[in-house]
Amino acid sequence: MQVASLPEGVAALPADIHRARSHMLAGEYGQALEIHKKAAGMLKGFIDSIPRSDTARRSKWQIELDELLREAALAGSVYEELKSMPPKPPKVRGREVSSS
């Protein structure tokens, strides 16, 4: 049985996902979100190219896509939460200024 090769973009997904996760660990949630979205779009296109009759293969990749979308949602949620926080108050003579 011959195994079909993966499209170039799909073959690069493990490296892209690793990069996205590295950005999340570094606190760079906006970058992580963008990479996750790009990877999810690529994976969705790949799933759509699998014949509908190949339900086992489609299902396997759909599970991976769902996990990737959950990670993207987490990155997006943290990113939005951090954006909504007020900036850190400036320091005056080695201590923070109280905002109240």
N, CA, C and O atoms as a DFTB+ gen file, in Angstrom:
400 C
 N C O
     1  1       0.853      -1.179       0.000
     2  2       0.000       0.000       0.000
     3  2       0.897       1.239       0.000
     4  3       1.826       1.340       0.801
     5  1       0.620       2.154      -0.880
     6  2       1.405       3.380      -0.986
     7  2       0.732       4.477      -0.157
     8  3      -0.478       4.684      -0.247
     9  1       1.528       5.167       0.643
    10  2       1.016       6.244       1.481
    11  2       1.184       7.552       0.718
    12  3       2.274       7.878       0.246
    13  1       0.103       8.282       0.608
    14  2       0.151       9.563      -0.089
    15  2       0.965      10.552       0.721
    16  3       0.875      10.586       1.948
    17  1       1.758      11.354       0.031
    18  2       2.533      12.365       0.746
    19  2       1.614      13.526       1.123
    20  3       0.617      13.805       0.457
    21  1       1.982      14.176       2.194
    22  2       1.198      15.317       2.663
    23  2       1.569      16.556       1.868
    24  3       2.721      16.708       1.460
    25  1       0.610      17.440       1.643
    26  2       0.944      18.718       1.002
    27  2       1.991      19.456       1.825
    28  3       2.074      19.278       3.040
    29  1       2.785      20.279       1.165
    30  2       3.896      20.975       1.819
    31  2       3.459      21.734       3.069
    32  3       4.117      21.645       4.106
    33  1       2.370      22.472       2.984
    34  2       1.900      23.244       4.128
    35  2       1.533      22.370       5.310
    36  3       1.801      22.724       6.459
    37  1       0.919      21.228       5.033
    38  2       0.519      20.312       6.096
    39  2       1.747      19.638       6.704
    40  3       1.797      19.405       7.912
    41  1       2.725      19.330       5.876
    42  2       3.952      18.709       6.379
    43  2       4.690      19.646       7.338
    44  3       5.413      19.184       8.220
    45  1       4.515      20.941       7.171
    46  2       5.174      21.921       8.037
    47  2       4.398      22.196       9.321
    48  3       4.889      22.912      10.194
    49  1       3.202      21.642       9.451
    50  2       2.366      21.931      10.623
    51  2       3.026      21.592      11.956
    52  3       2.916      22.397      12.881
    53  1       3.700      20.464      12.116
    54  2       4.322      20.203      13.429
    55  2       5.279      21.319      13.858
    56  3       5.281      21.719      15.023
    57  1       6.077      21.815      12.937
    58  2       7.005      22.906      13.272
    59  2       6.244      24.186      13.590
    60  3       6.610      24.907      14.519
    61  1       5.190      24.479      12.832
    62  2       4.386      25.681      13.085
    63  2       3.703      25.608      14.445
    64  3       3.672      26.592      15.183
    65  1       3.159      24.447      14.770
    66  2       2.467      24.286      16.050
    67  2       3.464      24.384      17.204
    68  3       3.160      24.971      18.242
    69  1       4.638      23.818      17.025
    70  2       5.684      23.937      18.045
    71  2       6.035      25.416      18.263
    72  3       6.199      25.863      19.398
    73  1       6.147      26.158      17.172
    74  2       6.461      27.586      17.266
    75  2       5.347      28.337      17.990
    76  3       5.621      29.197      18.827
    77  1       4.094      28.018      17.675
    78  2       2.953      28.666      18.336
    79  2       2.960      28.382      19.837
    80  3       2.724      29.275      20.651
    81  1       3.231      27.138      20.186
    82  2       3.275      26.771      21.609
    83  2       4.434      27.460      22.319
    84  3       4.314      27.852      23.479
    85  1       5.546      27.603      21.626
    86  2       6.691      28.316      22.211
    87  2       6.335      29.770      22.486
    88  3       6.719      30.323      23.517
    89  1       5.598      30.391      21.564
    90  2       5.154      31.773      21.783
    91  2       4.224      31.855      22.987
    92  3       4.301      32.802      23.769
    93  1       3.341      30.861      23.141
    94  2       2.443      30.873      24.299
    95  2       3.249      30.780      25.594
    96  3       2.987      31.511      26.550
    97  1       4.224      29.884      25.620
    98  2       5.040      29.731      26.825
    99  2       5.830      30.992      27.147
   100  3       6.123      31.272      28.309
   101  1       6.173      31.748      26.110
   102  2       6.922      32.993      26.307
   103  2       6.005      34.171      26.618
   104  3       6.474      35.293      26.806
   105  1       4.700      33.918      26.671
   106  2       3.757      34.992      26.973
   107  2       3.407      35.843      25.770
   108  3       2.825      36.916      25.927
   109  1       3.743      35.395      24.583
   110  2       3.465      36.132      23.346
   111  2       2.190      35.559      22.718
   112  3       2.225      34.887      21.687
   113  1       1.065      35.850      23.377
   114  2      -0.200      35.224      23.005
   115  2      -0.739      35.702      21.664
   116  3      -1.387      34.931      20.957
   117  1      -0.492      36.935      21.303
   118  2      -0.932      37.434      20.004
   119  2      -0.249      36.691      18.870
   120  3      -0.896      36.293      17.901
   121  1       1.068      36.504      18.990
   122  2       1.822      35.754      17.982
   123  2       1.328      34.317      17.925
   124  3       1.127      33.763      16.844
   125  1       1.134      33.718      19.092
   126  2       0.663      32.333      19.163
   127  2      -0.694      32.198      18.481
   128  3      -0.933      31.241      17.744
   129  1      -1.567      33.143      18.725
   130  2      -2.902      33.105      18.135
   131  2      -2.828      33.163      16.617
   132  3      -3.518      32.400      15.940
   133  1      -2.015      34.040      16.075
   134  2      -1.889      34.156      14.619
   135  2      -1.374      32.866      13.995
   136  3      -1.880      32.426      12.963
   137  1      -0.381      32.269      14.613
   138  2       0.182      31.029      14.073
   139  2      -0.837      29.900      14.185
   140  3      -0.977      29.094      13.264
   141  1      -1.548      29.838      15.308
   142  2      -2.584      28.813      15.462
   143  2      -3.666      28.963      14.388
   144  3      -4.099      27.972      13.800
   145  1      -4.099      30.191      14.136
   146  2      -5.142      30.417      13.120
   147  2      -4.672      29.964      11.744
   148  3      -5.419      29.319      11.008
   149  1      -3.443      30.301      11.404
   150  2      -2.886      29.915      10.110
   151  2      -2.810      28.388      10.000
   152  3      -3.194      27.810       8.983
   153  1      -2.316      27.754      11.047
   154  2      -2.191      26.296      11.046
   155  2      -3.561      25.625      10.967
   156  3      -3.728      24.634      10.255
   157  1      -4.537      26.160      11.692
   158  2      -5.882      25.588      11.665
   159  2      -6.496      25.713      10.276
   160  3      -7.160      24.788       9.807
   161  1      -6.283      26.837       9.619
   162  2      -6.795      27.009       8.260
   163  2      -6.174      26.017       7.293
   164  3      -6.860      25.459       6.436
   165  1      -4.872      25.801       7.434
   166  2      -4.175      24.850       6.578
   167  2      -4.696      23.434       6.809
   168  3      -4.939      22.686       5.862
   169  1      -4.863      23.079       8.085
   170  2      -5.343      21.743       8.422
   171  2      -6.780      21.544       7.957
   172  3      -7.135      20.462       7.490
   173  1      -7.604      22.573       8.079
   174  2      -8.999      22.492       7.603
   175  2      -9.035      22.252       6.098
   176  3      -9.825      21.442       5.613
   177  1      -8.178      22.957       5.361
   178  2      -8.102      22.739       3.920
   179  2      -7.673      21.326       3.579
   180  3      -8.179      20.724       2.632
   181  1      -6.740      20.800       4.355
   182  2      -6.287      19.428       4.130
   183  2      -7.423      18.441       4.392
   184  3      -7.639      17.520       3.604
   185  1      -8.146      18.631       5.490
   186  2      -9.268      17.740       5.812
   187  2     -10.306      17.787       4.694
   188  3     -10.852      16.755       4.305
   189  1     -10.571      18.965       4.188
   190  2     -11.553      19.107       3.104
   191  2     -11.112      18.390       1.833
   192  3     -11.945      18.030       1.001
   193  1      -9.803      18.181       1.680
   194  2      -9.310      17.507       0.480
   195  2      -9.371      15.979       0.594
   196  3      -9.207      15.276      -0.403
   197  1      -9.602      15.476       1.786
   198  2      -9.706      14.027       1.987
   199  2     -11.093      13.585       1.518
   200  3     -12.093      14.204       1.882
   201  1     -11.162      12.528       0.720
   202  2     -12.479      12.073       0.244
   203  2     -13.440      11.790       1.391
   204  3     -13.052      11.223       2.412
   205  1     -14.680      12.182       1.218
   206  2     -15.695      11.981       2.265
   207  2     -15.849      10.502       2.614
   208  3     -16.236      10.166       3.734
   209  1     -15.555       9.632       1.680
   210  2     -15.677       8.195       1.926
   211  2     -14.614       7.677       2.895
   212  3     -14.780       6.603       3.473
   213  1     -13.531       8.423       3.078
   214  2     -12.450       8.032       3.984
   215  2     -12.721       8.616       5.368
   216  3     -11.995       9.489       5.843
   217  1     -13.772       8.120       5.997
   218  2     -14.230       8.698       7.263
   219  2     -13.216       8.521       8.397
   220  3     -13.092       9.401       9.249
   221  1     -12.504       7.419       8.420
   222  2     -11.534       7.191       9.494
   223  2     -10.419       8.235       9.437
   224  3     -10.036       8.805      10.459
   225  1      -9.913       8.471       8.255
   226  2      -8.824       9.443       8.098
   227  2      -9.312      10.863       8.393
   228  3      -8.628      11.633       9.068
   229  1     -10.494      11.202       7.885
   230  2     -11.063      12.531       8.145
   231  2     -11.283      12.732       9.646
   232  3     -11.008      13.804      10.185
   233  1     -11.776      11.703      10.300
   234  2     -12.057      11.780      11.734
   235  2     -10.758      11.987      12.526
   236  3     -10.712      12.794      13.455
   237  1      -9.718      11.261      12.152
   238  2      -8.425      11.398      12.842
   239  2      -7.917      12.829      12.757
   240  3      -7.485      13.401      13.758
   241  1      -7.968      13.402      11.565
   242  2      -7.466      14.764      11.378
   243  2      -8.396      15.793      12.001
   244  3      -7.941      16.846      12.448
   245  1      -9.697      15.504      12.037
   246  2     -10.646      16.426      12.671
   247  2     -10.370      16.538      14.168
   248  3     -10.491      17.615      14.752
   249  1     -10.000      15.421      14.779
   250  2      -9.644      15.441      16.204
   251  2      -8.452      16.370      16.422
   252  3      -8.437      17.150      17.375
   253  1      -7.463      16.289      15.549
   254  2      -6.290      17.163      15.649
   255  2      -6.680      18.631      15.454
   256  3      -6.193      19.513      16.162
   257  1      -7.557      18.878      14.491
   258  2      -8.021      20.249      14.239
   259  2      -8.758      20.797      15.453
   260  3      -8.554      21.948      15.839
   261  1      -9.608      19.983      16.052
   262  2     -10.354      20.422      17.236
   263  2      -9.405      20.801      18.372
   264  3      -9.633      21.795      19.061
   265  1      -8.356      20.026      18.570
   266  2      -7.370      20.325      19.610
   267  2      -6.649      21.635      19.287
   268  3      -6.427      22.463      20.170
   269  1      -6.297      21.810      18.050
   270  2      -5.616      23.036      17.628
   271  2      -6.517      24.253      17.832
   272  3      -6.047      25.309      18.254
   273  1      -7.800      24.110      17.535
   274  2      -8.744      25.212      17.739
   275  2      -8.936      25.527      19.220
   276  3      -9.137      26.686      19.584
   277  1      -8.874      24.506      20.075
   278  2      -8.966      24.755      21.525
   279  2      -7.740      25.544      21.999
   280  3      -7.862      26.458      22.815
   281  1      -6.569      25.187      21.485
   282  2      -5.359      25.930      21.848
   283  2      -5.449      27.372      21.355
   284  3      -5.055      28.298      22.064
   285  1      -5.965      27.563      20.145
   286  2      -6.113      28.909      19.599
   287  2      -7.080      29.724      20.453
   288  3      -6.842      30.903      20.717
   289  1      -8.164      29.095      20.882
   290  2      -9.139      29.788      21.731
   291  2      -8.508      30.201      23.062
   292  3      -8.773      31.291      23.569
   293  1      -7.682      29.337      23.617
   294  2      -6.997      29.669      24.864
   295  2      -6.043      30.850      24.658
   296  3      -6.028      31.788      25.455
   297  1      -5.254      30.798      23.593
   298  2      -4.325      31.900      23.303
   299  2      -5.096      33.197      23.110
   300  3      -4.689      34.244      23.614
   301  1      -6.213      33.134      22.379
   302  2      -7.024      34.321      22.140
   303  2      -7.636      34.870      23.412
   304  3      -7.689      36.084      23.614
   305  1      -8.093      33.984      24.261
   306  2      -8.715      34.400      25.515
   307  2      -7.701      35.108      26.414
   308  3      -7.990      36.169      26.968
   309  1      -6.531      34.527      26.553
   310  2      -5.493      35.145      27.391
   311  2      -5.045      36.464      26.778
   312  3      -4.848      37.449      27.489
   313  1      -4.886      36.485      25.462
   314  2      -4.469      37.706      24.765
   315  2      -5.469      38.841      25.009
   316  3      -5.065      39.962      25.320
   317  1      -6.752      38.566      24.872
   318  2      -7.783      39.584      25.083
   319  2      -7.824      40.030      26.536
   320  3      -8.002      41.214      26.819
   321  1      -7.661      39.092      27.451
   322  2      -7.658      39.438      28.881
   323  2      -6.494      40.368      29.205
   324  3      -6.665      41.352      29.925
   325  1      -5.322      40.061      28.680
   326  2      -4.155      40.904      28.945
   327  2      -4.305      42.281      28.305
   328  3      -3.871      43.280      28.877
   329  1      -4.915      42.340      27.125
   330  2      -5.143      43.637      26.471
   331  2      -6.083      44.518      27.279
   332  3      -5.975      45.744      27.251
   333  1      -7.006      43.890      27.998
   334  2      -8.006      44.669      28.736
   335  2      -7.484      45.175      30.077
   336  3      -8.135      45.999      30.720
   337  1      -6.334      44.700      30.502
   338  2      -5.784      45.127      31.797
   339  2      -5.147      46.503      31.663
   340  3      -4.525      46.805      30.645
   341  1      -5.300      47.338      32.690
   342  2      -4.666      48.657      32.628
   343  2      -3.146      48.508      32.687
   344  3      -2.634      47.520      33.213
   345  1      -2.437      49.483      32.151
   346  2      -0.975      49.404      32.195
   347  2      -0.466      49.489      33.627
   348  3      -1.132      50.027      34.512
   349  1       0.697      48.961      33.827
   350  2       1.334      49.002      35.143
   351  2       1.657      50.452      35.484
   352  3       2.164      51.181      34.631
   353  1       1.376      50.886      36.711
   354  2       1.665      52.279      37.087
   355  2       3.179      52.558      37.029
   356  3       3.985      51.652      37.240
   357  1       3.552      53.788      36.748
   358  2       4.984      54.115      36.678
   359  2       5.628      54.067      38.061
   360  3       4.967      54.240      39.085
   361  1       6.927      53.829      38.057
   362  2       7.669      53.829      39.324
   363  2       8.187      55.237      39.607
   364  3       8.622      55.944      38.698
   365  1       8.135      55.633      40.873
   366  2       8.677      56.913      41.311
   367  2       9.661      56.616      42.435
   368  3       9.289      56.086      43.482
   369  1      10.902      56.963      42.203
   370  2      11.949      56.751      43.200
   371  2      11.948      55.317      43.753
   372  3      11.983      55.093      44.963
   373  1      11.907      54.363      42.825
   374  2      12.047      52.969      43.232
   375  2      10.792      52.300      43.752
   376  3      10.861      51.154      44.197
   377  1       9.645      52.969      43.715
   378  2       8.419      52.324      44.154
   379  2       7.296      52.659      43.186
   380  3       7.371      53.655      42.466
   381  1       6.272      51.849      43.163
   382  2       5.153      52.077      42.265
   383  2       4.232      53.159      42.823
   384  3       4.053      53.273      44.036
   385  1       3.651      53.950      41.923
   386  2       2.713      54.970      42.306
   387  2       1.332      54.338      42.431
   388  3       0.902      53.616      41.532
   389  1       0.644      54.592      43.511
   390  2      -0.696      54.069      43.709
   391  2      -1.668      54.836      42.820
   392  3      -1.606      56.059      42.704
   393  1      -2.587      54.062      42.183
   394  2      -3.554      54.719      41.288
   395  2      -4.799      55.172      42.038
   396  3      -5.690      55.768      41.433
   397  1      -4.886      54.905      43.339
   398  2      -6.085      55.326      44.088
   399  2      -5.841      56.559      44.902
   400  3      -6.747      57.037      45.586
